[in-house]
Amino acid sequence: MKFCSECAAPLIVEVPEGDHRPRHVCPKCSAIHYQNPRIIVGTLPVHQGKIMLCRRGIEPRIDMWTLPGGFMENDESLAEGALRETWEESKASVEIEQLISVISLPIVDQVHCFFLANMPVAEYSTTEESTEIELFAPADIPWQEIAFETVKTTLQHYINSVQQSLTKPYQVCNTTLGPRKSDTY
Amino acid sequence: MKFCSECAAPLIVEVPEGDHRPRHVCPKCSAIHYQNPRIIVGTLPVHQGKIMLCRRGIEPRIDMWTLPGGFMENDESLAEGALRETWEESKASVEIEQLISVISLPIVDQVHCFFLANMPVAEYSTTEESTEIELFAPADIPWQEIAFETVKTTLQHYINSVQQSLTKPYQVCNTTLGPRKSDTY
C-alpha cells in the first residue's frame, strides 16, 4: 500500500491519534487505511456418511484435496458465502447444518470458517477450480494429500465428533494454527 | 476507492477475467483491489454470575451499554483480539472460556465473534472508550439500552444457555442479523 485510494497522495506509516498501531495514513486528506484479517468460508459436505472433497485445479496446493471454500464477499452472510463457494467449486447443492470450525491463522491474517452441510443427492461436477471431486468414507480420507491444515483440522474434528457418537449440533472447533507473523519475520 | 494504492492511477470498476463480481481494478498496473467483510471480536466477561458491560464513551451509540469488542487486527487470533479489546476498553483481565457467538451482519459487511470469558477478580476501570463499567446480574441487564443487536443476541444466548442449565461448553450461537445491502439500496 503506497498511495491513498481516496486522493492518490503518497502514504506515510504512523500511529494515528488515539490509536495504538502504525497505520497507512494519508498526509494530504487524512484518510486512515486499515488492514484487517479476511475470512475464508467453506463447507464439509456429507452424503450418506461420505465426505465430498475437491482436488484443486489451481494454485496454491494444486492437485491436493480440499473442502470447497474461498474468500467471503461483502453483502453476504458466512453461510451464504459457504454455499456460494461450494457451488462455484463443485456445482454441488448442499444444505447448511451447523458451523463446525472457526480457525484463526494469524500468519496469513485469515480466519477460516467451515459449515457441516448435508448433501441430499450426490450431484457435483468438476470446475476450473476442481479437477476431480470424490466422496470419501472417513477411513479413506487421503490425509497426506490434504491441501490446508485448516481443512485437515476441520475433517478430524468432524470425524472425531461422529465417532464419539456425539449428538448434533456438534461443538464448534475453535482454535489457532501456525505461528504469528511476528514470530517469523 | 478511487485510486490504485500501488501506482496511484485512477481505478475502474469491472469484472476481472475468471471472476464473477465487479472489482476495483487498476488499468495501469492491473492490481485488483478486493473489499471483504471485517471481523469484530469481543468478550462476554462473567464474574461470579454477573456480566460486565461497558457504557460507550464514543460514537456510534454513545452512552449505551455494550460488551467490550472492536475490530480484529492483523497478526492476532480471534481470542487474542478479544482479550486485547477487552483490556483496551475496560482494563479487565479475563480468561477465554469458549466462542459463544458468531453473527453475520451483511448490511455493514461485518462478522461479530464473542467469547465467553471468566473474570477471576472484579477489577476494571473506565477508559476513553468506556465512561462507566458495571457488573449486571442477568435479571438486571438494561435491555433497552444495549448498543448493538449482536451484543443483545449474544447476551440472550448466554443467559438462555445458563438458565437451561446446559453444561459447558455451550453451543455457539451462529446467525445472521439485519437485511442485505442489496435489500436496502
Interface residues (C-beta under 8 A of the other chain):
Chain A: M1 K2 F3 C4 S5 E6 C7 A8 P10 L11 G18 H20 R21 H33 Y34 Q35 N36 P37 R38 I39 F71 M72 E73 N74 D75 E76 S77 L78 A79 E80 E88 Q98 L99 V102 S104 P106 D109 V111 C113 E128 P169 Q171 V172 N174 T176 R180 K181 S182
Chain B: M1 K2 F3 C4 S5 E6 C7 A8 P10 L11 G18 H20 R21 H33 Y34 Q35 N36 P37 R38 I39 F71 M72 E73 N74 D75 E76 S77 L78 A79 E80 E88 Q98 L99 V102 S104 P106 D109 V111 C113 E128 P169 Q171 V172 N174 T176 R180 K181 S182
